[in-house]
Amino acid sequence: MAHKLRTLLSLLGVTIGIFSIIAVFTLVDTMKLSLEDSFDMLEDDVIFVQKMPWAPEPGEEYEWWKYIQREQPTMQHMDLLNERLTTHEAISFQSGKSATVERRNSFAKNTSLMSVSHDYKDVMKVKLQDGRYFTQLESKAGRNMGIIGSDIAQSLFPGQEPIGKDIKVNGLKVTVIGVFQKEGNSMIGQTFDRVVMVPAVFGARLINYRETDVSLGIKAREGVSMQELKNDVVANMRSLRSLRPGDENDFAVNESTLISKTLDEVFGYVNSIGFFIGFFAILVGGFSIANIMFVSVKERTRIIGIQKSLGAKNYFIMLQFLFESVLLCLFGGLIGLGLIALIVGIVNLMPVDFKIGWFWSNFFIGISISLAIGLISGVLPARTASNLNPVVAIRSN
């Protein structure tokens, strides 16, 4: 308290270090949570048969020039797999492309057309806020019916009920039978808010399935592991593609868990970089705290001598300086955490779609690091103070 400026300058390193580390942790956790929400529709027990793998095999190169020449899976593959597989609960066909959606003189921009088979709702999470899903008969008959996103409903039917009304998708009439539940903005871009979903049979009139990405979503039966399902799918797909035992697969089997694993690796690297940067700031702060504690020992040498002459034990003297060192670092850490909380609050009050979360786990990590630095920085000065000879200490000037 007697040297406020000196103390604050010494705490600057700890404050910057804690701020750097926890700021990175907070941003990474926010991004990770947002991405997990974006992929919430993907179940952990679903695999996807496509021509392109989502990532290369460990230690191998991503040979996109080879993958791109493969043929797309087809609806016939879906039907045959549905008959042959013994480990699945449901299988669906999905394809898509950008689309022009209009109603009278109104247009919905940045829309996506999704063409799916009837069992799509059993494989993926489909949430409707109004209307209904396609019936089996409507799907097989290729009825010109569709489910639209909430943003499209708002753009084309402001203040009106869209169910039962017609829109045009790439020039073809589609009757609206449902509206997807509002999802909000996503870090990966497209959500169901700006999607028009139609039955796959009708979708063939709007999309050339040979020229667009196609995937077969396969959901595992209860009690079946993902590896069992994958083995079953690979064996039957190889049979359908007439591949010999030595031939390489001309299709990819992607697991939804691959996304979370990849994200965990990426965010782990980012966390490591943030911790590495903050570590050096904390290291400087730790030396500053140790330096100010040595100065404090020097300034209070006579007081230490008087205390020891009155019967103060070594541990009592040591605890005084350790407590002071820990308190200083804790104060510096709280300043850093307070700055982060202030920035989070300001950003979340701004009219932007991206919101930053506040994670109490990161708060406790920051406090723990501050306490650890305080203990480490204060041990040597405190030990020096406790070992002073009381007679020599009292005589010092």
N, C-alpha and C positions, 0 to 999 in steps of 0.2 A: 504493500500500500504506500510505502514511502518513496518508491521509485516506479511510478505508474508507467511512464513512457518507456523506460528500460524493460519493464515487464511485458508490455504490449508488443514491443519490437521482438522480444525473445519468443513470444507466443505465435508470431506471424508464420513461422515455418510449420508449426503444428496445425494451425488454422488452414493454411494453404494445402497441406498434405491431406488432412481429413476431408476438406472440400473437394479436392481432386478425386480421391478414391470413391467417396460416397456419391458424388455427382455422376461419375461413370456408372457405378452400380445402379443408381436410381434410373438413369436413362436406359440402361440395358434391361433392367427388370420391366420397365414400362413398355419397351419395344417387344420384349418377349411375351408379355401378357397380351399385348395388342395382337401379335401374330397368332398366339394360341387361340384367341377369340375368333380371328379370321379363319383359322382352320378347324373351328369347332364342329363344322358340318362333317368333317372327316372322322369316321369311327376308327378306333384302334384295331378292330378286327376285320378290316376291309383291305383287300389288295386290288390292284388295277393292272389289267393286261393292256399294254400299249405297244406301239412300235419303237418308241424312244424311252430309254431308261432315264430316271430323274437324276441319277448320279452315276459316275463310273464305279466299277468294282474297286475295292481297296488295292492300291498299288498299281492300278491300270489307268490308261489314258481314255478320255471320253471321245470315242471314235464316231463323232456325229455324222461324218461323211458316209459311214457305213450304215448307221442306223436309219438315216433319212431315206435310204433306198428300199427299206422294208415295206411290205404291204400292211395296210391298216387292218385291225380286227374288224369283223363284220357282224351284222345281226344274226347271220347264219351260225357263226362261231358261238354266239351267245346261246342260241337255241340248242345247239349240240352239246355245249358244255353243261347247260342246265340239265340235260338228260343223262350225261355221263358222270358228272361229279358226284361224289358221295360225302364230301366234307363241307358243303356249302349250305347256307340257309336261303340266300337270294342272289340273283345276278341281274345286272342291268347294263344297258347300252347308253352311251352318252357321247354327243358331239356338239359342236357349237361354232359360231362365227359372229362377226359384228353384223348389225342389222339396222335398217331404217324402219322406224315405227311411226305411224301417222294415224290421225283421226281427223277427218275433215281438213281444216287448215292448220291443225296443230301437229307439231313434230316432237318426238322425244329423242334427244341427242345422246351419244355415247352409250347406246344400248347394245346388249349382247343377246343373241338367239341361242337357246339351249334346246337340243332335240334329245329326248330321253325315252327309254322304254318304260312300260308301266311299273316295273318293279324297282324303279329308281328310288321311290319313297321308302322302300324296305331296306335299301342299302345305305342311303345317305339321310341326313337330317333335313327334312323339309317342313318348315313352319309357315302356316298360313294364318293371316289375320282376318281373312274374309273369303267366302266361297268354298270351293272344294277341289279335290284332285281328280284326275281323269279316272274313269271307270275302265275295267278290263276291256269291255266291248268297244268303248270309244278309242282306246289305244290301238287295238288290233284293226279297227276299221279305218284308222287314220283320219279321224274327224278333225276339222279345222278349228280346234279349240286351244286355248292357251291360258297360262297363269302368268300374270305380270307382276313386276316389282312395285313397291310402294311409291317410288319416285316417278315411275312411268304413269301410275294411276293418278298421281297428283298433277302431272304435266298435261295429260290428255283428258282427264275428267275432274277438273277443279270444282270442288263442292258438289260432285255428283257421285252416284253409285255406279261403278264400272261393270259390275256383274251383269252378264247377259247382253252387253253392248259389243259392237264390232270395232276392230281396229284393222289396219293394214300393216303386214310385216313383209317387207321387200315386195310389195305390190299385191300380196295375197291376203284375202280376208280371213281374220281369225276372231272367233267369239271368245270373249273373256269369261272364264268360269271361276277364277280365283285370284287373290292378291297375296303376295308373300308378306310375311311379317317384316316390319322395318328393322334393318340391321345397323344402319349408320355407316360412316366411312371406315375403310379398311386400309391397313398399311400395304396390302398386296394389290390394292386397286379395286377390281371388279367385285361387287357383292350382288346378292339377289335383289337389291333395291332397283337395279336398272337392267333386269333380265326379263325376257319373254321365253317361257318354257312351253314347248309343244310336244305332242306324241311323236315318237321316232318315225312311224310310218308316214305321217303327214310331213314331218320334217325333211324327208327325202326329196320333197318337191322344192324345198328352200335351200338345202345343203347338199353338196356333192361329197358324200362320205369318203370317197377315195382321195380327195384333195384336202380334206381338213382333218384335224386331230380327232381320233376316236379312242375311247377307252371303255373297257368292260370292267365294271365294279363288281367285285365278288365278296360277299359277306360270309364269314365263317359260321358254321353251325355251333351252337352252344356246346362247350366242352372240347372243341377241336382247336388245337394250337395253330398259330400262324404258319409254322413250318410244315405241318401236315397239310394244311390247305394249299400252301405254295407248291409242295411236291405233287399234290393231286392235280393242280392246275397246269403245271409245267408238263407233266406226263401226258395229259389229255391234249394240250395245245400242240405238243410235238406230234402226236398221232394225227391230229386234224390237219397239220401242215405237212404231213408225210415226211418227217425228218428221220433220217437214219441215225443209229446209235452214235456215230462219230461226228455228226453234223452239229454245228453251233446253232443255238436258238436264234430264230429270226423274229423274235418278239421279246418284249421286256415285261417282267412282273415286278411292279413297284408296290412297296408297302407304305402305308400312311405314316408309320413310325419313323421312316427314313427322314421325313421333314423335320420332326422334333429332334432327332439325333443330329442332323446337320445344323439346326438352329442352336442347339446346345453347344456344339463345337465352335461355331462362329462367335456366340456370345461369351464363351469361355475365353477365347483369344482376346476379345475386347476388354473383358474384365481384367485379364492379366496385364494388358497394356496400361489400363487405368491404374491398377495397383502399382505397377512398375514406376509410372510417372509420380504417383503420390508418395511412393516409398522414399524417393530421394528428398522430396520436400519435408517429409516427416523426419528423415535422417538429419537434415540441417536443423530442423526444429528441436530434435532431441539433443544435439550438440549445444544449441543455444540455451536450452533449459539447464543442461549440465553446467554450462559456463556460468549462468546466472546463480546457480546454487553454490558453486565454488566461491563466487564473489560474496554471496550471502554468508558463507562460512567464515570468510576472511573478515568481513565487516562485524560479525557477531562473535568473534573469538573470545573477547572478555566476558560476554554474557554467558557463553558456554562454560568458561572456566568458573564463573560464579555459581552456575547451576550445579556443576559437578562437585564443587567444594561444599555445597549445601546438601549433597547426597544423591543427586540425580544419577541414575544408572546409564550405562552406555546405550542400552536399547531405547531409553526415553529420549536421549539426544538424537539418536538415529531416526526414531519415528517422527520427530519434529520436522526434520528436513525431508524425509520421504513423503510425509503428508503434504508438505508445501509443494514439492515437485509434482506429485500426483494431482493436486488441486490446480496447479498452473496449467498442466497439460489438459486436464478435464475442461478447464475454462476455455482454452484455445480450441479444443474439439467442439465444444458447444457453440462457439462463435461460427465455426465452419458449418456445422449442421444447421444453425440458425439462418445462415446465408442461403443454404440450399432450400430450406423451407420457405424462405421469402421469395426466392426465384420461382419455385414451384407454384406458390400462391399467385404470383403476378401473371405467370404464363397461363394458368388455369382460368384466370379472370378475363384474359384477352379473348376476343371473338375469333378464335381459331378452332379447327376441328380436332387438332392433336392435343390431348390432355396428358399431363405428367402425373404419375401416381406417387403417393408417399408411402414408403414401405418401412414399417417399424423395425423389421429385421435389420435393415441398413442402418437405422438409427443406433441400435444396440451394437452393431459392428463398429461404428464410429466411436461410440463410448468405450468399447472394449480396447480398441487400438490406442485411444488416448490414455487410458489407465495403464496399459502395458508400457507405452513410451515414458509415462511419468515415473513408473517404477524403475525402469532401466536407466533413465537419465539421472535419477536421484540416488541410486544405490552408492556410487563411489563418493560423491560429496557427503552424503549422510554418514558413511563409514569413516571418512576422514574426520568429520566433526566429532563423532563418538570416541575416536581414539586419541583426541587431544589430551595432553597432560594438563590438569587443572591449574597447577602452579604457573607453568609456562603460559597458559592461555590468559590467566589473570594479569600477568606482567606485560602482555603484548600491548602495543599501542596502535 
